[in-house]
């Protein structure tokens, strides 16, 4: 007797809305393992819905996020680190 099991997987993506502007794009590393950086001078913040899976770290000035083609970006954000923390807590992100 053969049983067929069907599994429906549901992916849940969690997002937070933040206002950011790109500050630095890291395109990889040189032969000395130094980051290859592109400094971006955006003047305006833009509102984005950001998947929390892209967020690598948050400092007082930047949010470090992953991007396409194995790049990482440092975004400046509007508001305080505490506001970002509250937004993450509101979608049940565990913060120790």
PyMOL commands that place a pseudoatom at each C-alpha (Angstrom):
pseudoatom trace, name=CA, resn=UNK, resi=1, chain=A, elem=C, hetatm=0, pos=[0.000, 0.000, 0.000]
pseudoatom trace, name=CA, resn=UNK, resi=2, chain=A, elem=C, hetatm=0, pos=[1.351, 3.447, -0.937]
pseudoatom trace, name=CA, resn=UNK, resi=3, chain=A, elem=C, hetatm=0, pos=[0.345, 6.564, 0.875]
pseudoatom trace, name=CA, resn=UNK, resi=4, chain=A, elem=C, hetatm=0, pos=[0.776, 9.960, -0.692]
pseudoatom trace, name=CA, resn=UNK, resi=5, chain=A, elem=C, hetatm=0, pos=[1.453, 12.786, 1.698]
pseudoatom trace, name=CA, resn=UNK, resi=6, chain=A, elem=C, hetatm=0, pos=[0.732, 16.310, 0.596]
pseudoatom trace, name=CA, resn=UNK, resi=7, chain=A, elem=C, hetatm=0, pos=[2.355, 19.099, 2.533]
pseudoatom trace, name=CA, resn=UNK, resi=8, chain=A, elem=C, hetatm=0, pos=[1.303, 22.696, 2.074]
pseudoatom trace, name=CA, resn=UNK, resi=9, chain=A, elem=C, hetatm=0, pos=[4.094, 24.960, 3.212]
pseudoatom trace, name=CA, resn=UNK, resi=10, chain=A, elem=C, hetatm=0, pos=[3.230, 28.531, 3.972]
pseudoatom trace, name=CA, resn=UNK, resi=11, chain=A, elem=C, hetatm=0, pos=[5.990, 31.101, 3.955]
pseudoatom trace, name=CA, resn=UNK, resi=12, chain=A, elem=C, hetatm=0, pos=[5.380, 34.077, 6.143]
pseudoatom trace, name=CA, resn=UNK, resi=13, chain=A, elem=C, hetatm=0, pos=[7.374, 37.174, 5.404]
pseudoatom trace, name=CA, resn=UNK, resi=14, chain=A, elem=C, hetatm=0, pos=[7.394, 39.866, 8.040]
pseudoatom trace, name=CA, resn=UNK, resi=15, chain=A, elem=C, hetatm=0, pos=[7.943, 43.475, 7.116]
pseudoatom trace, name=CA, resn=UNK, resi=16, chain=A, elem=C, hetatm=0, pos=[8.401, 46.757, 8.913]
pseudoatom trace, name=CA, resn=UNK, resi=17, chain=A, elem=C, hetatm=0, pos=[7.918, 50.199, 7.441]
pseudoatom trace, name=CA, resn=UNK, resi=18, chain=A, elem=C, hetatm=0, pos=[10.921, 52.498, 7.814]
pseudoatom trace, name=CA, resn=UNK, resi=19, chain=A, elem=C, hetatm=0, pos=[12.258, 55.648, 6.206]
pseudoatom trace, name=CA, resn=UNK, resi=20, chain=A, elem=C, hetatm=0, pos=[15.779, 55.151, 4.892]
pseudoatom trace, name=CA, resn=UNK, resi=21, chain=A, elem=C, hetatm=0, pos=[18.397, 56.421, 2.500]
pseudoatom trace, name=CA, resn=UNK, resi=22, chain=A, elem=C, hetatm=0, pos=[21.294, 54.391, 1.163]
pseudoatom trace, name=CA, resn=UNK, resi=23, chain=A, elem=C, hetatm=0, pos=[24.634, 55.463, 2.626]
pseudoatom trace, name=CA, resn=UNK, resi=24, chain=A, elem=C, hetatm=0, pos=[27.109, 52.736, 1.626]
pseudoatom trace, name=CA, resn=UNK, resi=25, chain=A, elem=C, hetatm=0, pos=[26.919, 49.779, -0.749]
pseudoatom trace, name=CA, resn=UNK, resi=26, chain=A, elem=C, hetatm=0, pos=[29.498, 47.025, -0.235]
pseudoatom trace, name=CA, resn=UNK, resi=27, chain=A, elem=C, hetatm=0, pos=[30.198, 45.312, -3.569]
pseudoatom trace, name=CA, resn=UNK, resi=28, chain=A, elem=C, hetatm=0, pos=[32.500, 42.633, -2.173]
pseudoatom trace, name=CA, resn=UNK, resi=29, chain=A, elem=C, hetatm=0, pos=[36.111, 42.427, -1.061]
pseudoatom trace, name=CA, resn=UNK, resi=30, chain=A, elem=C, hetatm=0, pos=[39.443, 43.122, -2.736]
pseudoatom trace, name=CA, resn=UNK, resi=31, chain=A, elem=C, hetatm=0, pos=[42.469, 40.811, -2.697]
pseudoatom trace, name=CA, resn=UNK, resi=32, chain=A, elem=C, hetatm=0, pos=[43.451, 42.188, 0.730]
pseudoatom trace, name=CA, resn=UNK, resi=33, chain=A, elem=C, hetatm=0, pos=[39.991, 41.348, 2.116]
pseudoatom trace, name=CA, resn=UNK, resi=34, chain=A, elem=C, hetatm=0, pos=[39.097, 45.046, 2.350]
pseudoatom trace, name=CA, resn=UNK, resi=35, chain=A, elem=C, hetatm=0, pos=[35.497, 45.990, 1.577]
pseudoatom trace, name=CA, resn=UNK, resi=36, chain=A, elem=C, hetatm=0, pos=[34.892, 47.541, -1.843]
pseudoatom trace, name=CA, resn=UNK, resi=37, chain=A, elem=C, hetatm=0, pos=[32.569, 50.380, -0.877]
pseudoatom trace, name=CA, resn=UNK, resi=38, chain=A, elem=C, hetatm=0, pos=[30.470, 52.782, -2.868]
pseudoatom trace, name=CA, resn=UNK, resi=39, chain=A, elem=C, hetatm=0, pos=[29.468, 55.825, -0.822]
pseudoatom trace, name=CA, resn=UNK, resi=40, chain=A, elem=C, hetatm=0, pos=[26.037, 57.078, -1.847]
pseudoatom trace, name=CA, resn=UNK, resi=41, chain=A, elem=C, hetatm=0, pos=[24.949, 60.613, -1.070]
pseudoatom trace, name=CA, resn=UNK, resi=42, chain=A, elem=C, hetatm=0, pos=[21.176, 60.496, -1.149]
pseudoatom trace, name=CA, resn=UNK, resi=43, chain=A, elem=C, hetatm=0, pos=[19.534, 63.597, 0.259]
pseudoatom trace, name=CA, resn=UNK, resi=44, chain=A, elem=C, hetatm=0, pos=[15.992, 62.373, 0.814]
pseudoatom trace, name=CA, resn=UNK, resi=45, chain=A, elem=C, hetatm=0, pos=[14.679, 59.588, 3.009]
pseudoatom trace, name=CA, resn=UNK, resi=46, chain=A, elem=C, hetatm=0, pos=[12.211, 57.244, 1.330]
pseudoatom trace, name=CA, resn=UNK, resi=47, chain=A, elem=C, hetatm=0, pos=[9.600, 55.064, 2.961]
pseudoatom trace, name=CA, resn=UNK, resi=48, chain=A, elem=C, hetatm=0, pos=[10.161, 51.320, 2.468]
pseudoatom trace, name=CA, resn=UNK, resi=49, chain=A, elem=C, hetatm=0, pos=[8.524, 48.116, 3.540]
pseudoatom trace, name=CA, resn=UNK, resi=50, chain=A, elem=C, hetatm=0, pos=[11.553, 46.010, 4.487]
pseudoatom trace, name=CA, resn=UNK, resi=51, chain=A, elem=C, hetatm=0, pos=[11.558, 42.276, 5.051]
pseudoatom trace, name=CA, resn=UNK, resi=52, chain=A, elem=C, hetatm=0, pos=[13.015, 41.703, 8.491]
pseudoatom trace, name=CA, resn=UNK, resi=53, chain=A, elem=C, hetatm=0, pos=[14.946, 38.741, 7.039]
pseudoatom trace, name=CA, resn=UNK, resi=54, chain=A, elem=C, hetatm=0, pos=[17.160, 41.237, 5.193]
pseudoatom trace, name=CA, resn=UNK, resi=55, chain=A, elem=C, hetatm=0, pos=[18.203, 43.065, 8.366]
pseudoatom trace, name=CA, resn=UNK, resi=56, chain=A, elem=C, hetatm=0, pos=[21.633, 41.964, 9.618]
pseudoatom trace, name=CA, resn=UNK, resi=57, chain=A, elem=C, hetatm=0, pos=[22.251, 44.567, 12.320]
pseudoatom trace, name=CA, resn=UNK, resi=58, chain=A, elem=C, hetatm=0, pos=[21.125, 47.943, 13.586]
pseudoatom trace, name=CA, resn=UNK, resi=59, chain=A, elem=C, hetatm=0, pos=[23.309, 50.660, 15.061]
pseudoatom trace, name=CA, resn=UNK, resi=60, chain=A, elem=C, hetatm=0, pos=[22.541, 54.185, 16.228]
pseudoatom trace, name=CA, resn=UNK, resi=61, chain=A, elem=C, hetatm=0, pos=[23.151, 55.417, 12.673]
pseudoatom trace, name=CA, resn=UNK, resi=62, chain=A, elem=C, hetatm=0, pos=[22.741, 52.536, 10.221]
pseudoatom trace, name=CA, resn=UNK, resi=63, chain=A, elem=C, hetatm=0, pos=[20.703, 49.476, 9.392]
pseudoatom trace, name=CA, resn=UNK, resi=64, chain=A, elem=C, hetatm=0, pos=[22.849, 46.852, 7.675]
pseudoatom trace, name=CA, resn=UNK, resi=65, chain=A, elem=C, hetatm=0, pos=[20.797, 44.920, 5.103]
pseudoatom trace, name=CA, resn=UNK, resi=66, chain=A, elem=C, hetatm=0, pos=[21.446, 42.248, 2.528]
pseudoatom trace, name=CA, resn=UNK, resi=67, chain=A, elem=C, hetatm=0, pos=[20.872, 43.002, -1.130]
pseudoatom trace, name=CA, resn=UNK, resi=68, chain=A, elem=C, hetatm=0, pos=[21.014, 41.338, -4.541]
pseudoatom trace, name=CA, resn=UNK, resi=69, chain=A, elem=C, hetatm=0, pos=[24.227, 39.912, -6.005]
pseudoatom trace, name=CA, resn=UNK, resi=70, chain=A, elem=C, hetatm=0, pos=[25.754, 39.177, -2.565]
pseudoatom trace, name=CA, resn=UNK, resi=71, chain=A, elem=C, hetatm=0, pos=[25.954, 42.852, -1.683]
pseudoatom trace, name=CA, resn=UNK, resi=72, chain=A, elem=C, hetatm=0, pos=[25.260, 44.460, 1.634]
pseudoatom trace, name=CA, resn=UNK, resi=73, chain=A, elem=C, hetatm=0, pos=[24.080, 48.004, 2.194]
pseudoatom trace, name=CA, resn=UNK, resi=74, chain=A, elem=C, hetatm=0, pos=[24.223, 50.428, 5.056]
pseudoatom trace, name=CA, resn=UNK, resi=75, chain=A, elem=C, hetatm=0, pos=[21.073, 52.504, 5.240]
pseudoatom trace, name=CA, resn=UNK, resi=76, chain=A, elem=C, hetatm=0, pos=[20.708, 55.640, 7.313]
pseudoatom trace, name=CA, resn=UNK, resi=77, chain=A, elem=C, hetatm=0, pos=[17.288, 55.683, 8.906]
pseudoatom trace, name=CA, resn=UNK, resi=78, chain=A, elem=C, hetatm=0, pos=[14.930, 58.339, 10.161]
pseudoatom trace, name=CA, resn=UNK, resi=79, chain=A, elem=C, hetatm=0, pos=[14.106, 58.166, 13.846]
pseudoatom trace, name=CA, resn=UNK, resi=80, chain=A, elem=C, hetatm=0, pos=[15.858, 56.402, 16.682]
pseudoatom trace, name=CA, resn=UNK, resi=81, chain=A, elem=C, hetatm=0, pos=[17.132, 52.915, 17.305]
pseudoatom trace, name=CA, resn=UNK, resi=82, chain=A, elem=C, hetatm=0, pos=[14.450, 52.600, 19.971]
pseudoatom trace, name=CA, resn=UNK, resi=83, chain=A, elem=C, hetatm=0, pos=[11.715, 53.220, 17.366]
pseudoatom trace, name=CA, resn=UNK, resi=84, chain=A, elem=C, hetatm=0, pos=[13.170, 50.506, 15.107]
pseudoatom trace, name=CA, resn=UNK, resi=85, chain=A, elem=C, hetatm=0, pos=[13.381, 48.160, 18.096]
pseudoatom trace, name=CA, resn=UNK, resi=86, chain=A, elem=C, hetatm=0, pos=[9.719, 48.821, 18.931]
pseudoatom trace, name=CA, resn=UNK, resi=87, chain=A, elem=C, hetatm=0, pos=[8.692, 48.118, 15.338]
pseudoatom trace, name=CA, resn=UNK, resi=88, chain=A, elem=C, hetatm=0, pos=[10.544, 44.789, 15.432]
pseudoatom trace, name=CA, resn=UNK, resi=89, chain=A, elem=C, hetatm=0, pos=[9.011, 43.875, 18.775]
pseudoatom trace, name=CA, resn=UNK, resi=90, chain=A, elem=C, hetatm=0, pos=[5.548, 44.696, 17.368]
pseudoatom trace, name=CA, resn=UNK, resi=91, chain=A, elem=C, hetatm=0, pos=[5.975, 41.872, 14.818]
pseudoatom trace, name=CA, resn=UNK, resi=92, chain=A, elem=C, hetatm=0, pos=[7.224, 39.487, 17.519]
pseudoatom trace, name=CA, resn=UNK, resi=93, chain=A, elem=C, hetatm=0, pos=[10.928, 39.585, 16.687]
pseudoatom trace, name=CA, resn=UNK, resi=94, chain=A, elem=C, hetatm=0, pos=[12.786, 38.296, 19.727]
pseudoatom trace, name=CA, resn=UNK, resi=95, chain=A, elem=C, hetatm=0, pos=[15.287, 40.783, 21.131]
pseudoatom trace, name=CA, resn=UNK, resi=96, chain=A, elem=C, hetatm=0, pos=[17.351, 39.676, 24.100]
for i in range(1, 96): cmd.bond("trace and resi %d" % i, "trace and resi %d" % (i + 1))
show_as sticks, trace
zoom trace
